[in-house]
Amino acid sequence: MFRTTKTILFSLSLLIGFSACQKDDLTEVSAVNDLGIATERNNTIVDIAISNPDFSILVAAVVKTNTVGLFGNPNLNGTVFAPTNAAFAQLPAPFNSASGINGITNPNEIKFLTNVLRYHLIAGRKNAAQLPNDGYGTYKTATTPNDNQIFVSRNIANEVVINGSSKVVAADIQASNGVIHVIDKVLFYPTKDIAQIAISNGNFTALVAALQKTGLTNTLMSPTTNVTVFAPTDAAFAQLPAPLNNAANIKSISDAATINTLRTVLLYHLTGGRVFSADLRENITVPMVAAGNTTITLAGGPKVKGSGNTSGSNIVLTDLLARNGVIHVIDTVLLP
């Protein structure tokens, strides 16, 4: 089952031999970047990956998914965000090693890995300076709206960050058919919308009850929604007075004025567009969908403060990517 790196590279070289024959010179090296990765003017993205041992797991994944023809296509003209071996090593088996990937036989796992690899590729040769903060469609086939988008941000150090968490650690590696940016975490496409993430997580029962009571569930399930949600946990709601302190009490609310107030409070946890943790800056104000602005602070850990809160709410988990937005988990309900 286990195949050595030498075997992997030999197999891959056979698969791409047809394209190699079309090249006049595959050994011309134009530069070596800071990580020691050769940038080769006449080599494809696949060739460069083969040439560097830190991409051996990525190479195994490309072989297993039969995507050599995509990444090695001389006419590709694409941009690849390439995870290192250390990035793959963070994943559960069998995706965390070349031997594990080589041993995959389950068609569903192969299909999943294929989609993951295609999710790392966007059209056009784009150097880091040509990647403004925005969403970019990938080569993953969209099965639902926006599940094939990646999102570029820049953190305080002006580093390029993808989907809020994967950092570009080496940029602008030029290949004959595109450009490679090396990243430190594997990217995964979203499979649920915001409401589905909340519903499937047992820490948000009060939030789910509040969404249902105020008629906002459909809004956070809509594929056309594009928002960032600061999502309070059940422990956050428990700090409020009854009947807002738990799911059972919220479900029992019948007073129209209380329901309307609850709706306003919920909308005060939403801001338009996708704001990732890399976008947060000290003392910026964030306009919410209803009731005004919140304030972001970073000293002592990221916090978001509502106008009616005496102190900021800790952002305890960031960058949960949904098909229709992004979620940051907070430990206090925001008050307008």
C-alpha positions in Angstrom: 0.0 0.0 0.0 2.8 2.3 0.9 4.6 3.9 -2.1 7.9 5.8 -1.6 8.4 9.3 -2.8 10.5 8.0 -5.6 7.7 5.8 -6.8 5.2 8.7 -6.6 7.4 11.0 -8.6 8.1 8.2 -11.2 4.4 7.6 -11.6 3.6 11.3 -11.9 6.4 11.8 -14.4 4.8 9.1 -16.6 1.5 10.8 -16.4 2.9 14.2 -17.4 5.3 12.9 -20.0 3.1 14.0 -22.8 3.4 17.6 -21.7 7.2 17.4 -21.0 7.8 16.3 -24.6 6.4 19.6 -25.8 8.9 21.6 -23.8 12.3 22.7 -25.3 14.0 23.0 -21.9 12.6 21.9 -18.6 15.7 22.7 -16.5 16.0 26.5 -17.0 15.7 28.0 -13.5 15.0 31.8 -13.4 15.2 32.3 -9.6 15.0 30.7 -6.2 12.7 32.2 -3.7 13.1 32.6 0.1 12.0 29.1 0.8 14.4 27.6 -1.7 11.7 26.8 -4.2 12.9 27.0 -7.8 10.8 29.1 -10.0 11.1 27.7 -13.5 10.0 29.6 -16.5 9.5 26.5 -18.7 8.0 24.2 -16.0 4.4 23.8 -15.2 2.9 24.0 -11.7 3.0 20.2 -11.5 6.7 20.2 -12.5 7.6 22.7 -9.7 5.6 20.7 -7.2 7.5 17.5 -8.1 10.8 19.3 -7.8 10.2 20.3 -4.2 10.0 17.7 -1.4 7.8 19.9 0.7 5.0 19.3 -1.7 5.2 15.5 -1.7 1.7 15.1 -0.1 0.2 17.6 -2.6 1.8 15.6 -5.4 0.4 12.4 -4.0 -3.1 14.1 -3.9 -2.8 15.2 -7.5 -1.9 11.7 -8.6 -4.7 10.1 -6.6 -7.3 12.4 -8.0 -6.0 12.3 -11.5 -5.8 16.1 -11.7 -2.3 16.1 -13.3 -3.9 17.1 -16.5 -5.5 20.1 -14.9 -2.6 21.5 -12.9 -0.1 20.5 -15.6 -2.0 21.8 -18.5 0.4 24.1 -20.4 -2.5 26.4 -21.3 -3.9 26.6 -17.7 -2.9 30.2 -16.9 -4.1 29.8 -13.3 -3.2 30.7 -9.7 -2.7 27.9 -7.2 -2.7 28.2 -3.4 -0.4 25.2 -2.7 -0.5 23.7 0.8 2.8 22.4 2.2 3.4 19.0 3.8 3.0 20.7 7.2 -0.4 22.0 6.1 -1.6 18.5 5.1 -0.1 17.1 8.3 -2.7 19.1 10.3 -5.6 17.0 8.8 -7.0 13.7 10.0 -5.9 10.5 8.3 -5.9 9.5 5.6 -5.3 13.0 4.2 -2.4 13.9 6.4 0.4 11.9 4.7 1.4 10.8 1.2 1.1 7.2 2.2 -2.4 7.7 3.6 -3.5 9.4 0.4 -1.9 6.7 -1.7 -3.9 4.1 0.1 -7.3 5.8 -0.4 -9.7 3.5 -2.3 -13.1 5.0 -1.3 -14.6 6.8 -4.3 -16.3 9.3 -2.1 -13.0 10.2 -0.4 -11.3 10.6 -3.8 -14.2 12.8 -5.0 -13.9 14.9 -1.9 -10.1 15.3 -2.3 -10.6 16.2 -5.9 -13.0 19.0 -5.0 -10.5 20.2 -2.3 -7.7 20.4 -4.8 -9.8 22.2 -7.3 -10.8 24.6 -4.5 -7.2 25.8 -4.4 -7.1 26.9 -8.0 -8.4 30.2 -9.5 -8.4 31.4 -13.0 -5.8 33.9 -14.2 -2.1 34.4 -13.3 -2.4 36.7 -10.2 0.6 37.7 -8.2 0.0 38.7 -4.6 -0.1 42.4 -5.4 -2.9 41.6 -7.9 -5.1 40.0 -5.3 -7.3 42.7 -3.8 -9.4 41.8 -0.8 -12.3 40.0 -2.4 -13.9 36.7 -3.2 -12.6 34.6 -6.1 -14.3 31.7 -7.9 -12.3 28.5 -7.9 -12.2 25.5 -10.2 -14.3 23.5 -7.8 -17.7 22.8 -9.5 -20.4 24.8 -7.6 -23.0 22.4 -6.2 -24.8 25.3 -4.3 -24.3 29.0 -4.7 -21.0 30.3 -3.4 -19.6 27.0 -2.2 -16.7 27.4 -4.7 -15.5 30.8 -3.5 -12.3 31.6 -1.6 -11.8 35.0 0.1 -8.6 37.1 0.3 -7.8 39.4 3.2 -4.7 41.1 4.5 -3.8 41.1 8.1 -2.1 43.8 10.1 1.3 42.7 8.8 -0.1 43.0 5.2 0.2 39.3 4.7 -2.2 37.6 2.3 -4.7 35.4 4.2 -7.2 33.1 2.6 -10.6 32.4 4.2 -9.4 34.1 7.3 -7.0 31.4 8.5 -4.6 30.2 5.8 -1.6 32.4 5.3 0.5 32.8 2.2 4.0 32.0 3.4 5.7 32.3 0.0 4.2 34.2 -3.0 4.7 34.7 -6.7 6.4 31.4 -7.6 6.2 31.6 -11.4 5.4 28.6 -13.5 5.0 28.4 -17.3 1.3 27.9 -16.9 0.5 30.0 -13.8 1.7 31.2 -10.5 2.0 29.4 -7.1 1.4 30.9 -3.6 2.4 28.6 -0.8 -0.1 28.4 2.1 0.2 27.0 5.6 -3.3 25.4 5.9 -5.4 23.4 3.5 -8.5 25.2 2.3 -11.9 23.6 2.7 -15.0 24.7 0.8 -18.2 25.5 2.9 -20.9 22.8 3.0 -23.5 24.6 5.1 -25.2 28.0 5.4 -25.0 30.1 8.5 -28.3 28.8 10.0 -27.3 25.2 9.3 -24.0 25.7 11.1 -25.9 27.1 14.2 -28.5 24.4 14.1 -26.0 21.6 13.9 -23.9 23.0 16.8 -25.3 22.3 20.3 -23.8 25.5 21.7 -26.3 27.7 19.8 -29.7 26.5 20.9 -30.8 29.9 22.3 -29.6 31.6 19.1 -31.5 29.1 16.9 -34.6 29.6 19.0 -34.3 33.4 18.7 -33.8 33.1 14.9 -36.9 31.0 14.6 -39.0 33.2 16.9 -38.1 36.4 15.0 -38.5 34.8 11.5 -34.8 35.3 10.6 -33.9 31.6 10.0 -34.8 31.8 6.3 -32.6 34.9 6.0 -29.6 33.1 7.3 -30.4 30.1 5.1 -30.7 32.1 1.9 -28.0 31.6 -0.7 -28.2 35.3 -1.6 -27.4 36.4 1.9 -23.8 37.7 2.4 -23.2 38.6 6.0 -20.8 38.3 8.9 -22.4 37.0 12.1 -21.1 37.5 15.6 -22.8 34.5 17.1 -23.5 34.4 20.9 -23.3 31.0 22.6 -25.9 29.6 25.0 -23.6 30.8 27.8 -23.8 34.3 26.4 -27.6 34.2 26.4 -27.7 32.8 29.9 -26.3 36.2 31.1 -29.5 37.9 30.0 -32.7 38.2 32.1 -35.6 35.9 31.4 -37.3 35.3 29.0 -34.2 35.8 26.8 -31.8 33.6 28.8 -32.4 30.2 27.2 -34.0 28.4 24.3 -37.0 27.2 26.2 -37.9 30.7 27.4 -37.3 32.3 24.1 -39.7 29.7 22.4 -42.4 30.7 24.9 -42.3 34.4 24.1 -45.6 35.6 22.7 -45.5 39.4 23.3 -45.0 41.2 20.0 -43.0 44.0 21.4 -40.5 41.6 23.0 -40.2 39.6 19.8 -39.5 42.9 17.9 -36.8 43.8 20.4 -35.3 40.4 20.1 -35.2 40.8 16.3 -33.4 44.1 16.6 -30.9 42.6 18.9 -30.2 39.7 16.6 -29.8 42.0 13.6 -27.3 44.0 15.7 -25.1 40.9 15.5 -25.0 41.0 11.7 -22.9 43.1 9.4 -23.0 43.1 5.6 -20.3 41.3 3.6 -17.7 38.9 4.9 -15.4 40.3 7.5 -12.7 37.8 8.5 -10.4 37.9 11.5 -7.6 39.2 9.3 -9.7 42.2 8.5 -10.1 43.3 12.1 -8.2 46.3 13.3 -7.9 48.1 16.6 -10.8 50.5 17.4 -12.6 50.2 14.1 -16.3 50.6 14.1 -18.4 48.0 12.3 -21.9 49.1 11.0 -24.5 46.4 11.9 -27.6 45.6 9.9 -29.7 47.2 12.7 -29.3 49.7 15.5 -25.9 51.2 14.7 -22.3 50.3 15.1 -20.1 48.0 17.2 -16.5 48.6 18.1 -13.6 46.1 17.6 -10.6 46.0 19.9 -7.6 43.7 19.7 -5.6 44.3 22.8 -5.8 41.3 25.1 -7.5 39.3 22.4 -10.1 40.3 19.8 -13.4 41.7 21.2 -16.5 43.3 19.8 -18.5 45.8 21.9 -22.1 46.9 21.5 -23.2 50.4 22.4 -25.2 49.0 25.3 -22.5 46.8 26.6 -20.2 47.9 29.5 -17.3 45.8 28.1 -16.4 44.0 24.9 -17.5 40.5 24.1 -14.6 38.1 23.5 -14.4 36.6 20.1 -13.7 33.1 21.1 -13.7 31.4 17.7 -13.2 33.0 14.3 -13.7 32.4 10.6 -16.3 29.7 10.4 -16.9 29.9 6.7 -20.5 29.3 5.5 -21.9 29.3 2.0 -23.6 32.6 2.6 -21.2 34.3 5.1 -18.8 33.9 7.9 -19.3 33.3 11.7 -17.3 34.6 14.7 -18.4 33.1 18.0 -18.7 35.5 21.0 -19.3 35.0 24.7 -21.7 38.0 25.4 -24.8 39.1 23.6 -24.3 42.4 21.9 -26.7 45.2 23.1 -27.5 48.2 20.9 
